Amino acid sequence: MNRVEEGIAVHIGEERLARLQRARIGIAGCGGLGSNCAMHLVRSGFTRFVLVDFDRVEFSNLNRQAFFSLQVGEFKAEALAANMRAVNPELELEIYVERVDVARVKRLFVDCDAVIEAFDRAEAKKRLVEALLPLGCLVVSASGIGGCGDGDALVTRKVRDNFYLIGDGTTECNLDTPPLSPRVGIAAAKQADVVLAHFLGPLNNKEGI
């Protein structure tokens, strides 16, 4: 256990930390949702990740994604890996700079205990979730996170035992309701919270998700 992990164990204990470290978490898309969610999960104690994204960091991403101006032009999956290792240098990361399509889902995520769906387009989200659910892992998706204001409208819904959906379900990201840091960040944090509660179990006399 390194010093970072010792610091996390102060809050949750060594036994719970070890439980989190055994889980493998897939991040399907390393943009606004995926990058922020991954950083929350690293700070929570998770150490094993599969990062998948084909895109590069652009200046227009910096309004909501967990990257820095010096990383513009880098592949998002690789840039995110560097930022995660800046928190905990002893992570076990599988990095894939490629598109996630239905044909590749099993190859990429078959060994994952949970997968964060972090795509932009609604149809792509639907296809990914449908491909992931038969794998039996926990799937945490998001829909309706555009614009700003009324952050309380972003709720966590349990759709089935291994599928949770975050968001208001209606406000898509478009020209009228663009993706902005606060609501994207809230949704990403809620995705991370579902994963954390799932693996952490009972805490403070409350049952885990």
C-alpha positions in Angstrom: 0.0 0.0 0.0 1.5 3.3 -1.1 1.1 6.7 0.7 -1.9 7.7 -1.4 -3.7 4.5 -0.6 -2.9 4.9 3.1 -4.5 8.3 3.0 -7.7 6.8 1.4 -7.7 4.0 4.0 -7.9 6.6 6.8 -11.4 7.3 5.6 -12.7 3.9 4.6 -10.4 1.3 6.2 -8.0 -1.1 4.7 -10.5 -3.9 4.2 -12.9 -1.8 2.2 -10.0 -0.3 0.2 -8.8 -3.8 -0.7 -12.3 -4.6 -1.9 -12.3 -1.6 -4.2 -8.8 -2.5 -5.5 -10.0 -5.9 -6.6 -12.7 -4.4 -8.9 -11.9 -3.7 -12.6 -13.7 -0.6 -13.9 -14.3 0.1 -17.6 -14.6 3.7 -18.8 -16.3 3.7 -22.2 -15.5 7.2 -23.5 -13.0 9.5 -21.8 -14.8 12.8 -22.3 -16.8 14.9 -19.9 -18.5 12.0 -18.1 -15.8 9.5 -18.4 -12.8 11.7 -17.4 -14.5 13.2 -14.4 -16.0 9.9 -13.2 -12.6 8.2 -13.5 -10.9 10.9 -11.4 -13.6 10.4 -8.7 -13.1 6.7 -8.7 -9.3 7.0 -8.4 -9.7 9.3 -5.5 -12.1 6.8 -3.9 -9.5 4.0 -4.0 -10.1 2.1 -7.2 -6.9 1.1 -9.0 -7.8 -1.2 -11.9 -9.3 0.4 -15.1 -9.9 -0.1 -18.7 -9.9 3.2 -20.6 -11.3 3.4 -24.1 -11.6 6.4 -26.4 -10.4 7.1 -29.9 -10.6 10.9 -29.8 -8.0 13.6 -29.0 -8.2 16.5 -26.4 -9.4 19.8 -28.0 -9.6 23.3 -26.5 -13.4 23.1 -26.7 -13.3 20.1 -24.3 -11.7 22.0 -21.5 -14.9 23.6 -20.3 -16.1 20.3 -18.8 -13.5 17.5 -19.2 -10.7 16.6 -16.7 -7.8 17.7 -18.9 -5.4 20.6 -19.2 -4.4 23.0 -21.9 -1.0 21.4 -22.2 -2.8 18.1 -23.1 -4.6 19.5 -26.1 -3.8 17.2 -29.1 -3.1 14.1 -27.0 -5.4 11.1 -27.1 -8.0 11.3 -24.4 -7.4 7.8 -23.1 -3.7 8.4 -22.7 -4.1 11.9 -21.2 -6.7 10.6 -18.7 -4.3 7.8 -17.7 -1.6 10.4 -17.0 -4.0 12.5 -14.9 -5.2 9.4 -13.0 -1.6 8.4 -12.3 -0.8 11.9 -11.0 -3.2 11.0 -8.1 -2.0 7.4 -7.7 1.0 6.4 -9.7 0.5 2.7 -9.0 -2.6 2.0 -11.1 -3.3 -1.0 -13.3 -4.5 0.6 -16.5 -5.5 -0.9 -19.9 -5.5 1.9 -22.5 -7.2 1.4 -25.8 -7.2 4.3 -28.4 -10.0 3.0 -30.5 -13.8 3.4 -31.0 -16.1 1.3 -28.9 -18.7 -0.4 -31.1 -20.9 -3.4 -30.4 -18.5 -5.8 -32.0 -15.7 -4.8 -29.7 -17.6 -4.5 -26.4 -17.0 -8.0 -25.2 -13.3 -8.0 -26.1 -12.8 -4.6 -24.3 -15.0 -5.0 -21.2 -15.6 -8.8 -20.6 -13.3 -8.8 -17.5 -14.8 -5.6 -16.0 -16.9 -5.7 -12.9 -18.5 -2.3 -13.8 -18.6 -0.1 -16.9 -19.2 3.6 -17.1 -21.2 4.5 -20.3 -19.8 7.9 -21.2 -20.8 8.5 -24.8 -22.2 11.7 -26.3 -25.0 10.6 -28.6 -28.2 9.0 -27.4 -28.3 6.3 -30.0 -24.7 5.3 -29.3 -25.5 5.2 -25.6 -28.4 2.8 -26.2 -26.4 0.5 -28.4 -23.5 0.3 -25.9 -25.8 -0.4 -22.9 -27.6 -3.1 -24.8 -24.3 -4.7 -25.6 -23.0 -4.4 -22.1 -25.9 -5.7 -20.1 -25.6 -9.4 -21.2 -22.0 -9.4 -19.8 -23.5 -9.2 -16.3 -21.3 -6.4 -15.0 -22.7 -3.2 -13.4 -23.5 -0.6 -16.1 -23.9 3.1 -15.1 -25.2 5.3 -17.9 -26.2 9.0 -18.2 -28.9 10.8 -20.2 -30.2 14.3 -20.0 -27.3 16.4 -18.6 -27.2 19.5 -20.9 -27.4 23.2 -20.0 -27.2 24.6 -16.5 -29.4 25.2 -13.5 -31.6 22.8 -11.5 -28.9 20.4 -10.7 -31.3 18.5 -8.4 -33.1 17.3 -11.5 -30.2 15.0 -12.2 -31.3 11.9 -10.4 -30.1 8.3 -10.1 -32.6 5.6 -11.3 -32.2 1.9 -10.8 -33.5 0.4 -14.1 -32.6 -3.2 -13.3 -30.2 -4.9 -10.9 -27.1 -4.2 -12.9 -28.2 -1.0 -14.7 -28.4 2.5 -13.3 -29.2 5.7 -15.3 -28.2 9.2 -14.2 -29.7 12.5 -15.5 -33.0 14.3 -16.0 -33.8 12.1 -19.0 -34.8 14.9 -21.2 -32.2 17.7 -21.6 -29.9 16.6 -24.3 -26.7 18.4 -25.1 -27.2 20.7 -28.1 -26.8 24.3 -29.1 -29.5 25.5 -26.8 -28.4 23.4 -23.8 -24.7 22.8 -24.3 -22.6 20.5 -22.2 -21.3 22.6 -19.3 -19.0 21.7 -16.4 -21.5 21.8 -13.5 -24.2 19.5 -14.7 -21.7 17.2 -16.6 -19.7 17.1 -13.4 -22.7 16.3 -11.2 -23.7 13.4 -13.5 -20.1 12.1 -13.5 -20.0 12.3 -9.7 -23.3 10.4 -9.5 -22.0 7.7 -11.8 -18.9 7.3 -9.6 -21.1 7.3 -6.5 -23.2 4.4 -7.8 -20.0 2.4 -8.5 -18.5 3.2 -5.1 -21.7 2.3 -3.2 -22.0 -1.0 -5.2 -18.5 -2.2 -4.2 -18.1 -0.5 -0.8 -21.2 -2.1 0.7 -22.9 -0.9 3.9 -21.5 2.3 5.3 -22.7 4.6 8.0 -25.5 2.1 8.8 -26.9 2.4 5.2 -27.0 -0.4 2.8 -24.9 -0.1 -0.4 -26.6 0.2 -3.8 
